[in-house]
Amino acid sequence: MSELHENSILLVDDEADITALVEVEARKLIKEVYVANTPSKAIEIAKKHRIDVAIVDVNIPEMSGLELISKLKEINSGTACIILSAVDTKENIQEALRIGACDFIEKPFTKIYLKISMLRGLERHFYDAMANDMLDLLVKIDSLKAEELKDLSAPSKRLKAIKQGFNQIRDEVLSNRKII
């Protein structure tokens, strides 16, 4: 068996049989697996733990899965969200994509499709995190004082400094996350 990804996933569905199946498959791939059968429990979990990927059923009690995804994104914008639904209406899919979902799983689904979707979610989370880290670096570079930039006056020196910064962030990200 391959090593587990050092990530977390939140499963939100009120159907115990679906949750059990998804949980078993998620535990084969991901180290931290959280399960909630209501949106309020999911929000409570998301406030306590960093959630990298969330798989959310569209039709759950208290609020729609689409509303829950919006709330999860408010808590952590880096959470990659996947919609799970027995009804794949065009409107549901469009709304899910509009609010930032990265995939849509239609019930019934195969285990292989579920695994592929979870890996897509991990990939999305990884690249979003790396992009945010790179943006942070660009902000830092942009805020350097003029005297700090003197040594970087030649374009090649500036590019070298930027490349070193990106490589440093990349190495840090890769050391903290398992690449898919």
RAGIRA-V209516 format. One record per pair of residues at least 24 apart in sequence whose C-alpha atoms are under 6 Angstrom apart, sorted by the first residue. I is the first residue (numbers start at 1). GAP is how many residues later the second one is. D is the distance in Angstrom with one decimal. If there is no record, write none. Layout:
# RAGIRA-V209516
i->I gap->GAP d->D
i->I gap->GAP d->D
This chain:
# RAGIRA-V209516
i->4 gap->25 d->5.2
i->4 gap->26 d->5.2
i->4 gap->27 d->5.6
i->5 gap->25 d->4.8
i->5 gap->26 d->5.9
i->5 gap->173 d->5.7
i->6 gap->25 d->5.7
i->8 gap->24 d->4.5
i->8 gap->25 d->5.8
i->8 gap->43 d->5.4
i->8 gap->44 d->5.3
i->9 gap->24 d->5.0
i->9 gap->42 d->5.8
i->9 gap->43 d->5.9
i->9 gap->44 d->4.7
i->9 gap->45 d->5.5
i->10 gap->24 d->4.7
i->10 gap->25 d->5.8
i->10 gap->44 d->4.6
i->11 gap->24 d->4.8
i->11 gap->43 d->5.9
i->11 gap->44 d->5.0
i->12 gap->24 d->4.9
i->12 gap->25 d->5.5
i->12 gap->44 d->4.8
i->13 gap->24 d->5.1
i->13 gap->44 d->5.2
i->51 gap->28 d->5.9
i->52 gap->27 d->4.7
i->53 gap->26 d->5.3
i->53 gap->27 d->4.6
i->53 gap->28 d->5.7
i->53 gap->68 d->5.9
i->54 gap->27 d->4.8
i->55 gap->26 d->6.0
i->55 gap->27 d->4.7
i->55 gap->28 d->5.9
i->56 gap->27 d->5.1
i->56 gap->28 d->5.6
i->57 gap->26 d->5.8
i->57 gap->27 d->4.4
i->57 gap->28 d->5.6
i->58 gap->27 d->5.5
i->80 gap->41 d->5.4
i->80 gap->45 d->5.4
